[in-house]
Amino acid sequence: MIFFLLMAMAALSAAGQVSPKTAELGWLELPSFSEDPEHFFVSHYTDEYWGKQRNYSLFWDQNRLIPIWVAYPLNQKLIGKGPRSGAWQYDKFMATKKQPNLKRTYQMGSVEGYIRGHLCPSNDRLKTGMNEQTFYFTNMAPQDPYLNGGLWAWLEEYVQQLAISACNAWVVTGCIDTDYSNWVTDVTGKHIAVPEAFFKAVLLYWPADSNGGERYEAHAWIVENRSYGFSGFEQKASALEVSIDELEAIIDLDLFPNLVRLVGAAAAEVVEAGK
């Protein structure tokens, strides 16, 4: 595992440069990024009862046909209530030729048996319009089915509960892919990279109250794209937790650059060094 994590730094370096757009938008969930011919940034919005609302943003690798990361705010209001739509569809804000066709799950390739894994979870967006957008093909990556229904599902639920316990939260989930050696295809035969691992980072916020001033807290995990069994997920996730600083060093991304603008460099350093 150590070898591929070190290699991941070079593989993701194209996405690690600072973008003025991150600062311009000011959203806490956005990592720094730099658009180029191989990478494409898009944000999705819906009108859900209280007006225009951002759903999630993503940074798309147009060669490997997987998202480098997907980022989104998370709180009880955004989660909402409703059924899973199952509305598998092309991303309406990106050319279809730049996307895989995932109406059916991944086909055979150099490896097989992977399924469509959400990066922004369907269960984090249960209002109809927002949930349908989580089924865009650009929000998917090939994932081991036992990871998807096991440790990863547990981690998604854990992060959601952390967000609900706080006043607000911002999440970044991404793929770690060091080369193009493992791949599957879509129904048309397009090659899609199979990530060696996934990462998830969450920034939590509590406002000032009678117990003290406002505070931020962050957590992050690196999870290999394989089965972790069927039990003991809390202990396994704990063993996989890293600090934001440690994760940033591995993936060569500045994950929460807008936090510095709110709390200053010294306070941001404390948040990113903890876990």
C-alpha positions in Angstrom: 0.0 0.0 0.0 2.8 2.4 0.8 4.2 2.1 -2.7 1.1 3.0 -4.5 0.4 5.9 -2.1 3.8 7.4 -2.9 3.2 6.9 -6.6 -0.2 8.7 -6.3 1.5 12.0 -5.7 2.9 12.1 -9.2 -0.3 10.7 -10.7 -2.5 13.5 -9.3 0.0 16.4 -9.6 -1.8 17.9 -12.6 -4.8 18.6 -10.3 -2.8 20.1 -7.5 -2.2 23.6 -8.6 -4.1 26.6 -7.1 -7.0 27.8 -9.2 -8.4 31.4 -8.9 -11.8 29.8 -9.3 -11.5 28.1 -5.9 -11.0 31.5 -4.2 -13.5 33.2 -6.4 -16.3 30.8 -5.5 -15.2 30.7 -1.8 -16.9 27.3 -1.1 -15.2 25.5 1.7 -15.5 22.1 0.1 -13.5 23.0 -3.0 -9.9 21.9 -3.2 -7.4 23.9 -5.2 -7.3 22.8 -8.8 -6.1 23.8 -12.3 -8.2 23.2 -15.4 -6.3 22.0 -18.5 -7.3 20.0 -21.7 -7.4 16.7 -19.7 -9.3 17.9 -16.6 -12.7 19.6 -16.4 -14.5 21.3 -13.5 -18.3 21.4 -13.3 -20.8 22.4 -10.5 -24.3 21.1 -10.3 -27.3 23.1 -9.0 -31.0 22.4 -8.4 -34.1 24.3 -7.3 -35.2 22.4 -4.2 -38.0 24.3 -2.4 -35.9 27.1 -1.1 -34.3 28.4 -4.4 -31.2 27.7 -6.3 -28.9 25.4 -4.4 -25.5 24.0 -5.2 -25.5 20.2 -5.1 -22.0 19.1 -5.8 -18.9 19.9 -7.8 -16.5 17.6 -9.5 -13.1 17.6 -11.3 -13.2 15.1 -14.2 -10.3 13.3 -15.8 -11.3 13.1 -19.5 -8.7 10.4 -20.3 -9.3 8.0 -17.4 -13.1 8.8 -17.4 -13.3 9.0 -13.6 -13.6 12.0 -11.3 -10.4 13.0 -9.5 -12.6 14.4 -6.8 -16.3 15.2 -6.0 -16.9 17.9 -3.4 -20.1 19.0 -1.7 -21.6 20.7 1.4 -23.5 18.5 3.8 -26.1 19.1 6.4 -29.5 17.9 7.4 -31.4 20.3 5.2 -29.4 19.2 2.1 -29.9 15.5 2.9 -33.6 15.9 3.0 -36.1 13.0 2.5 -37.1 10.9 -0.4 -36.4 7.7 -2.3 -33.4 6.7 -4.3 -34.1 7.6 -7.9 -31.9 5.2 -9.7 -31.8 7.8 -12.6 -28.6 6.6 -14.2 -27.8 9.2 -16.9 -25.2 11.3 -18.7 -24.0 14.5 -16.9 -26.1 17.2 -18.6 -23.3 19.7 -18.2 -20.6 17.8 -20.0 -20.3 16.5 -23.6 -21.4 12.8 -23.7 -18.3 11.9 -25.7 -16.2 12.9 -22.7 -18.2 10.4 -20.4 -18.6 6.7 -20.2 -22.0 5.2 -20.8 -23.0 3.6 -17.5 -26.6 2.7 -18.1 -25.4 -0.7 -17.1 -22.5 -1.4 -14.8 -18.9 -1.8 -15.9 -18.0 -4.5 -18.4 -14.9 -6.7 -18.6 -11.4 -5.3 -18.9 -8.0 -6.0 -17.4 -9.9 -6.7 -14.2 -13.6 -7.4 -13.7 -16.4 -7.5 -11.1 -16.5 -3.7 -10.3 -19.7 -1.8 -9.9 -20.8 1.9 -10.1 -19.7 3.5 -6.9 -21.1 7.0 -6.1 -18.6 9.6 -4.9 -21.4 12.0 -3.7 -23.6 9.4 -2.1 -27.2 9.0 -3.1 -28.2 8.9 0.6 -26.6 12.4 1.1 -29.1 13.9 -1.4 -32.6 12.5 -0.9 -34.6 15.4 -2.4 -35.7 14.4 -5.9 -33.8 16.7 -8.1 -30.6 16.5 -6.1 -30.8 12.7 -5.9 -31.2 12.4 -9.6 -28.0 14.3 -10.2 -26.0 11.9 -8.0 -26.7 9.3 -10.7 -24.8 11.3 -13.3 -22.1 9.0 -14.8 -19.5 11.6 -13.8 -20.2 10.9 -10.1 -19.2 7.3 -10.5 -16.0 5.2 -10.4 -15.4 1.5 -10.5 -15.6 0.1 -7.0 -15.2 -3.4 -5.5 -18.8 -4.5 -4.7 -17.9 -5.7 -1.2 -16.2 -2.4 -0.4 -19.3 -0.5 -1.8 -21.7 -2.4 0.4 -19.4 -2.8 3.3 -16.7 -0.5 4.8 -17.4 2.3 2.2 -21.1 2.3 3.0 -20.3 2.4 6.7 -18.0 5.3 6.2 -20.5 7.3 4.1 -23.1 6.8 6.9 -20.5 7.8 9.6 -19.6 11.0 7.7 -23.3 11.9 7.3 -23.8 11.4 11.1 -20.8 13.6 11.8 -22.3 16.3 9.5 -25.7 16.1 11.2 -24.0 16.4 14.7 -22.3 19.6 13.6 -23.9 22.8 12.3 -22.5 22.3 8.8 -19.9 20.2 6.9 -18.0 20.0 3.6 -16.9 16.8 2.1 -14.3 15.9 -0.6 -14.3 12.3 -2.0 -11.8 11.2 -4.6 -10.0 8.5 -6.5 -6.4 7.5 -6.1 -5.1 6.0 -9.4 -1.4 5.8 -10.0 -1.4 4.5 -13.6 -3.7 3.0 -16.2 -2.9 -0.6 -15.7 -6.3 -1.7 -14.3 -9.3 -0.8 -16.4 -12.8 -1.9 -17.2 -15.1 -0.8 -20.1 -18.5 0.8 -20.5 -21.1 -0.7 -22.7 -19.6 1.0 -25.7 -16.1 -0.3 -25.1 -14.5 2.9 -23.6 -11.7 2.2 -21.2 -12.3 3.4 -17.6 -9.5 3.5 -15.0 -10.1 1.4 -11.9 -8.8 3.4 -8.8 -6.5 1.6 -6.5 -8.0 3.5 -3.5 -10.5 6.2 -2.6 -10.1 9.0 -0.1 -12.7 10.9 1.9 -12.2 14.1 3.8 -14.7 16.1 5.9 -14.5 19.5 7.4 -17.0 20.1 10.3 -18.2 23.4 11.8 -19.8 24.3 15.1 -20.9 27.9 15.9 -20.1 29.6 19.1 -22.3 28.7 22.1 -22.3 28.7 25.9 -19.5 26.1 25.8 -17.1 28.2 23.8 -16.4 29.9 20.5 -16.9 28.6 17.0 -14.7 25.7 16.0 -13.7 23.6 13.0 -12.7 19.9 13.0 -11.5 17.7 10.1 -11.2 14.0 9.4 -9.9 12.0 6.4 -9.5 8.4 5.4 -7.7 6.4 2.6 -9.5 3.2 1.7 -8.0 0.6 -0.8 -10.4 -0.5 -3.5 -11.0 -4.0 -2.1 -13.2 -5.9 0.3 -12.6 -5.2 4.0 -14.9 -8.1 5.1 -18.4 -7.8 6.6 -17.9 -6.6 10.1 -15.7 -4.5 12.4 -16.0 -1.5 10.2 -15.6 1.1 13.0 -12.2 -0.3 14.0 -11.1 -0.7 10.4 -12.1 2.8 9.5 -10.2 4.1 12.6 -7.1 2.3 11.5 -7.4 4.0 8.0 -7.9 7.5 9.3 -5.2 10.1 8.5 -4.9 13.8 9.0 -5.7 16.3 6.3 -2.0 17.1 6.1 -1.1 13.5 5.6 -3.8 13.0 2.9 -2.7 16.2 1.1 0.9 15.0 1.0 -0.2 11.8 -0.6 -2.6 13.2 -3.3 -0.8 16.5 -3.8 -4.0 18.5 -3.4 -4.8 21.5 -1.1 -8.1 20.2 0.2 -9.7 23.1 2.1 -7.8 26.2 0.9 -10.6 28.6 1.7 -10.5 27.7 5.4 -7.4 29.9 5.8 -9.4 32.9 4.7 -11.9 32.4 7.5 -9.8 31.4 10.5 -6.2 32.4 9.5 -3.2 30.2 8.7 -2.3 29.2 12.3 -5.8 28.0 13.1 -6.2 26.2 9.8 -2.9 24.4 10.4 -4.2 23.0 13.7 -7.4 21.7 12.0 -5.5 20.1 9.2 -2.9 18.5 11.5 -5.5 16.8 13.7 -7.5 13.6 13.1 
